[in-house]
Amino acid sequence: MPGPWTAARRGRTPCRRARGNALPGNKLSPIRGPLRPSASHRAARAPAEPGPPARPRRVAGSLLLSDEHPAEEGGPTGSALRPRQAAGGRANVRAMAFIDALARRQLSPAGLDTALAVVFAAGGLAAREDAPAEYVKEPGLAGILLILLSTLPLAAHHRRPLPVLLTIAAAVLALREMDYVRPLVGPWGGPSVGFVHLALAAGVFLTALRSGARTAAWAGFALIPAVAVAEALFMPAYRLPTAVTVTVLLTGAWALGRLFMARRLAARETLLRAAAVEREQAANARAALARERTRIARELHDIVAHNVSLMVVQTIAAGRVRERDPGTTRDLLRTVEETGRATVTELRRLLEVLRTDDEADRDPTREPPQPSTEAIPALVEAVRAAGLRVDFSRTGTPAPLPAGSELTAYRVVQEALTNTLKHAGRARCRLAVDWQEAPRLLRLRVCDDGGRPGGGPPLAAPAAQGAGHGLTGMAERIAAVEGTLHTGPRPGRGFCVHATIPVPGPEPGTPPGTPAGPASAIAPGGSP
């Protein structure tokens, strides 16, 4: 059943929804014009039926009827509310709409100061006629000027807070000395705070809110006691109540201002920390993106450079022997096909990390399978099939390596053999894989003899040669696993690549339970 009161104009928010609209993020539509019962409600209420009185409920500061029971017609809670009750409800709703509008539209410091100055000045001038004549003199021109001097300077508080506050305090004390304003405490029973004292309290509040610690301390610990003592001296019969009233009024305003200042500083600090965290997250994201780009670039280089170089070499070799040895040509072309298929497979495996599928959603840390040291013999056979003579030796007992170290070892050997195949012609290459026990290291050594003098051009086509990024990629991979890398020409002819990769685990002879630290070694130079 709809509530008894609806907005007078179409599209206005009903009163009974004011509570939901007052929540954060919602807007409370202001209600203008008188509130009248809706036509549907008047029609429904035409045949008045006796029943239990409706229980009033408070919504957004005003009393509305409950929907559970119909009210008795003509009762105090019926459809015909008394004029004072209806006016009070409208005033409450409008006041809440005004407060909500102020919360949404914050005034600038200058605008707030000006508004307060105008309100207090108008109130001070209008309220002087309500003061008892036996306690307050009728202010003349001097009194009016002092009232204006005690209120209007608030408009400049945002520029000069302490001078404005001192001016207002002096004007208020002058008004009290000349009996132009009513005392705070008197024989009428309770404290009475006028507009000029409210202007002084507002000045204290704004000073505590906007000023630094030193200015706020002057206002709180010097000005407030001085004003309290002066006000008490003006009322000998009520010194203690006057001093207490002034102290409570001004100290409360000062404490409230400092509290708001602390909350503002805390909110600002929170925003600064949030901004710093956001900048740090953005920097980390950029760094992670750069690392991921570098990793993908290395993988693409290692996959494409090696396999495509093999395909180029085998295609060149097939072209050279196609006339005199058709069988070898067919074998070479079949090898080119297999190498191309393997390249496509590895590229697809690499691109899996750039896709989002169901399995990746279930386990974001999962990475596609990568080659390891166990695939080095197959790599050697593929290079031999391309025409490079490789002497392969493996010593020591293989030990388990982290996935990153396994991939690094394989890529270093792959890059070294590819460079030899491209640049050393028909050279002889020696590959040594040594699992060392003390210290626990994996040593990789790939050296070539530079090819026989006059042994023919490199197997790779000139277009396949170039500076490339192979050595840089090897150095980055080795650095990532805390290993060492030495590359350079050998004495005489040839080129040598020597890499060491730490093997995790305790050293031989280490007592059980001793934590194993990362191994480190300096790769010696020299010839194989």
N, C-alpha and C positions, 0 to 999 in steps of 0.2 A: 504494500500500500504506500503510495507516495506521501511524503511529509506534507504538513498543512500549509507550509509557506513556500512560495516560489518567487522567483525574481519577477519584477514588474514587466521587464522587457525581455524579448525573446533572446535566447542565447546566453543569459546570465547564469552564473553558477549558483545553484540552490544553496541555502544556508546549511542544510544537513550534510552537504559534502565539504564543508569548510575544513573539517578535520583532515580529510585525505589530501586536500589541496595545500594544506599548510606544511606538509612533509617536505624535506629537502628535495629539490629537483622539480617539484610541482609548483605551479603558479596559482595564486589565489586571485581570482577575478574580482575586482572591486564591484560592490553592489551600490548602484545609485537609484535614487527614487524610493518612494514608500513601498513597503512589503505588503502585498495583498494576498488573500487566499486565492488559490487557483480556481478556475471555473469547475474543473472536475471535482475538486474537493468540496466546493459549495454544493454541487449537485449531490454528491455522496452524503453530505451532512444535512440535507434538507429534512428528511424524517428523523428527527432527533430521537434516539433510543436511550433509555436509562442504562447505566452501566457503571462499573467501577471507575473512579477518577484516574486519569492518565498520570503515569509517573514521569515527572519532568527529567530530562537528561541534558547535560551540559555539552554543547558542541561549540568549539572555537570561542569560548568565553560567553556564550549566550544560552539561555534556557529554551530548549525545544521540546515538543511533545514526543513521547515514546510511541512507537508504532504498534506496541503490543495491545493497548486498550484504548478504545475511543473515549474522549473526554465528555463529561456532561455539558450539555449546551448551557451557555450562560455562566458556567463556572469560571474560576480564575484561570484555569488552564484550558479552557475551551477555545473555540475558534475566534470568539470575540474577546481578545486580550484587552486588558486595560490600557489606556493611552500611555501611561508611564512605563508599563512593562514593554509595550511595543517599541517605544522610543529608546528604552534602555537596550533592547536587543539590537536595534539598528545601529545604535552608537557603538556597541561592542564589536559588531561585524565590521563597521567602517574603520574603527580604530585598528583592528587586526589587519585589515587591508592596507591601511596607511603604514603600519609597522612592516608588513611584508614588502611593500613597495620601497621603503627605506633600506631594507636589507638587500634588495636586489639592485638598488641604485645608490651606491655609497657616495656621499658628498665628499668633495675635496676639502682639505684643511681650511682653505680660505672660505669656501661656501659654508662649512659647518660653523666656523667662528662668526661669520656675518649673521647667520640665522640665529645663533644663540644670543648675540648682542642685540639684535632687533627684538627678539622675544622678551628678554629680560628688561630692556629699556621700556618697552610698551607696558609690561606688567608692573614695573616699578612706578611708572607715571600714573597708571590706572588704579593701583592698589593704595595709593596714599590717602584717598578719601575714606577708606574703610578703617583707618586706624583710630583708636579711641582718642578723643580730643584731650582728655586729662593727662595722657602720657606722651602725646606727639603733637608737635607744633604744625601748623599749616605751612607747608613749604612755599616760600616765595620763589623769586627768580634764582636766588642762590641755591635753594633746595633742589629745584629742577635741574640746574646745572650740575650739582653734585650727583644726583641720580643718574644723569646721562654720563657723567664722568666715571661712575662706578659700574657701568654696563657696556657702553659703546666701545671702549678700548678692547673688548674681547675680539672685535673684528680683526685686530692686528696681532692677535696672540701667536699665530703661526710664524710670524716674522721675529718678534722680540718677546719671548714668553715671560722672562723675569721682569723686565721693566713694566710690561702690561699688568702683571700680577701685583707688583708693588703699587702701581697707580690705583688699581681697583681697591686694594686693601686700605690705602690712605683715604680714598673717597668714602668708603664704607665707614671708617672710623670717624671721619669728619661729620657724616650724616648722623652718627650716633651721638657725637659730642653736642651737636646742635639740636638734637631731639627731632630730627626730620623723619626718622623711621622708627618703627615700633621696636622695643627691646626684644631680644630672643626669649627672655624669661621675665615674667611679671606676675602680678596678682591674679591674672585671668586663669591660672591653673596649670597650663602646660606650655612647652616650648612653641614658639611661633616664628617660623622662618620666612622672611620676606624675599622679594625678588632680588634685592641687592646682595643679600647674603648668599642666595643661590648663585648669583653671578660670581661672587668670590669663590664659592665652592667649585663652580665650573672651571674657573681659572686655575685653581689648585689641581684639579683633576687633569686638565689639559697639560699643565706644566709637568706633572709626574708622568704623563703618558708620552710626551714628545721629547722631553729633555734628557740630557745625560745624567749620570749619577751625581755629579757635583751640583748642578742646578737643582735637581730634584731634592738633594739633601738640604740645600739652603731653604727651599720652600717648605720641606717637612719639619726640619729641626730648628729653624730660626723664625720663619714667618708665622707659622701656626701658633707657637707659644706666645709670640709677641701680640698677635691679634687676640688670643684668648685672654691674656692679662689685661690688655686695654679695654676689651669689652666688659670684663669683670669690674674694672675700676669705675666704669660709667654707671654701674648698678650696685651701689654699696649694700643694699638690702638683699640682693640676690647674687652675690659674687660667686659663690661656689657653683650653684646651678648654671649660671651664665658661662663660667669657665668650662664646665663639663660639656655643656651643649655646643659651644664653639669648637672645643677640642674634638668631640665626637663627629661633628659635621665635617670639619675640614680634614681631620685625620682619616675619616672614612673615604672622603673623595681622593685624598692622596694615595691611600693604600689601594683603592680600586684602580687608579691610574697606573700605579707601578705593577699591579697584577696584569692589567691589559698589556703593558709594555713587555712584561716577561713572556706572556703568551705570544705576542707579536714576534719577539726575538726568537722564541722557540720555533714558531712556524717558519720564520725566515731561515733559521738554521736547518730545519727539516727540508725546506725547498732547496737550499744550497747542497745539502748532502745528497738529496735525490738527483739534483743536476750533476753532481760529481760522479755519482754511481752510474747515471745514464751515459755521461761522457766516457767513463771507464769501460762500460759495457760496449759502447760503440767502438772504442779503440780496440778492445779485445776481439770484437767481431771482425773489424778490419784486419787485425793481425791474423786471426784464424783463417779468414778468407785468403789472405796473401799466402799463408802456409799451405793451404789447400791447393791454391793455384800452382805454387811451386812444386808440390808433390805430384799433381796431375801432369804438369809439364815434364817433370823427370820421368814419370812412367811412360808418357807418350813418346818421349825421346828414346828411352831404352827399348820400348817395344818396336816402334816404327823404324828407328835407325838400324837396329840389329837385323830385324827380319827383312826389311826392304833392301838393306845392303846385301844380304844373302841372295835375295831374289835377283838383284841387279847383277851380281857376280855370276850366278848360275845362268842367267839369260845371256850374258856376254860369252860365257864359256860354251853354251849351246850353239850360239851363232858361229863360233870359231871352228867347231868340229862337225857341224851339220853335214858338210859335203863328204868328209872322209869317214865319219863314224855315226851313221844315223841312229844306231842303238843307244850310244852314249847321249846323243841329243835328246832322245825320248826320255831317258832316265833323268837328265837334267831338267827338262820341262816338267816332268812329273814331280820332281823335288820343288820346283818353283811353285807349282800348284799347291802342294802340301804346305809349303812355307806361307803362302798367301792365306790359306784357310786357317793356319795356326795364328797368323797375325790378326785376322778378323775375330777369332775366338778370344784372343787376349784383349783386343780393344773392347769387345762386348763385356768382358769381365771387368775391365777398368771402368766402363761407363755405367756399370750397375750401381756404383756409389753415387752417381748423379741422378738416379731415379728414385722414386718413392713407391714401393710396392707393399703388398700386405706383409711380407716377411720382414722388410725393413721397418715397417710400423710396429711390428711386434717386438723387434730387437734392434733399436737404432745403432747399437754398438757393433753389430755384425758387419764384417768386412768380407769382400769376395776373396776366394782362395788365391794365394800368391805363390809363385815358385819359390823353392828353397834350395839348400845345398844339395839335396838329393837329386835335383834336376840338372846338376852341373854335367854329369856324364852324357846325358842326352844332348845338352848344349854343345859339348865337344864334338859329338858325332855329327850334328848338323853343320858345324863349321868345317869339319873334315870333308863332308859331302860337297861343300862349296869350293874345295880345292886347297884349303889351308892345312899345312902339315902341323899337327899338334902332338906334342909329347906330354901326356897327362900322367901325373903321379899324385897319389893320395896316401898320406902317412898319419899315424896316430889313431886314436879312438874317437869317433864322432861323439859329440856331446850335444844335448838339447840346447837350442838357442831360442831367444824370443822371436816372435814372428817378424818384427822389424829387422833384427840382425840377420835372420835367414834371407829375407828379401834383399838386404843390402849386399850380402856376400854373393848372391846370384847375380845381381845387377852389376857389381864391380867386375866380375869375371866376364859377363856378357859384353860390357862396354869395352873392356880391354881386348877381347878377341875380335870384336867388330872393328875397332881401330886398326888392329894388325891386319885384318882382312882388307880394309879399305886402303891403307897407306903403305904397307910394307911389301906389296907385290907378292911374289912367290917365296915368302920367307918361311923359316921354321920357327915355330913358337913352342915354348915350354910353359906348361901350367902346373904349378905345385900347390896342393891344398894340404896344409900341415895343421893337425890338431895338437896343440902343445899343452902339456900338463902343468908345467911350472915355469912361469905363471900360466894360468889358464887363458890361452889365446887361440884364435883361429887365424893362421897366417895364409894369405893368398899372394901368390907371386906369378905374374904373367910377363914373360920377357920374350922378345923376338930378336933374331939376328940381323934384321934389316933387309933380308933378301940377298941372294947371290948377286954380285956385280954382273951386270949384263943379263940378268935373269928375266928380263921382260918388264913391262909396265905393271903397275898395280892392277889387281883383279877388278877393282871397282872402276866404274867409268869416271872421267874427270868431273862430271856434274855431281857425282855423289860425294866428292871430297869437299872439304871446307873446314873452317874453324870449329863450328858446332859448339855444343855445350856439354859434351861427354865428360871431360875432366872436371868441370865445375859441378856437374851433377854427382860424380863420384865423391868429390870432396864434401859436398853437402850431406850425402848419405852417411859417409863415414863419421862426420862430425856429429850427426844425430844419434849415433850409437856409441859415442865416446871412444872411437877408435883412432887409428893413425893411418895416414896415406902418404906415400912418397911416389912421385912419378917423375920421369926424366929420361934422357938418352943414356944409353950404356957407353962405356968406354969403347971406342972404335966405331961400331955400327949397332943399330938396333935401339929399341926402346923398352923400358921396364916399368911395370906397375907393381908396387908392393904395398899391401894393405894388411892391417891387423885389426881384429874385432874381438873385444873382450867376451869371454865365456863366463856366464854367471855360475856361482857355486863355490864351495870352500876349496882352498888350495890343498894339495896333497900334504899330509902330515899335520894339518890344522886340527886342534882338539875339537871334538863334537860340541855343537852349540855355539861356536864362535861365528858371529855374523860375517858374511863374505862381502867385501867391498868391491867396487868396480876395479877391474884390472886396467893397468895402463902400461904401455910399452912404447918404445921409440923404434920404429922400423929401421933396420940398418940398410944402408945403400949398398951398391955393388952389383956385380953380375951374378947370374944364376949359377 
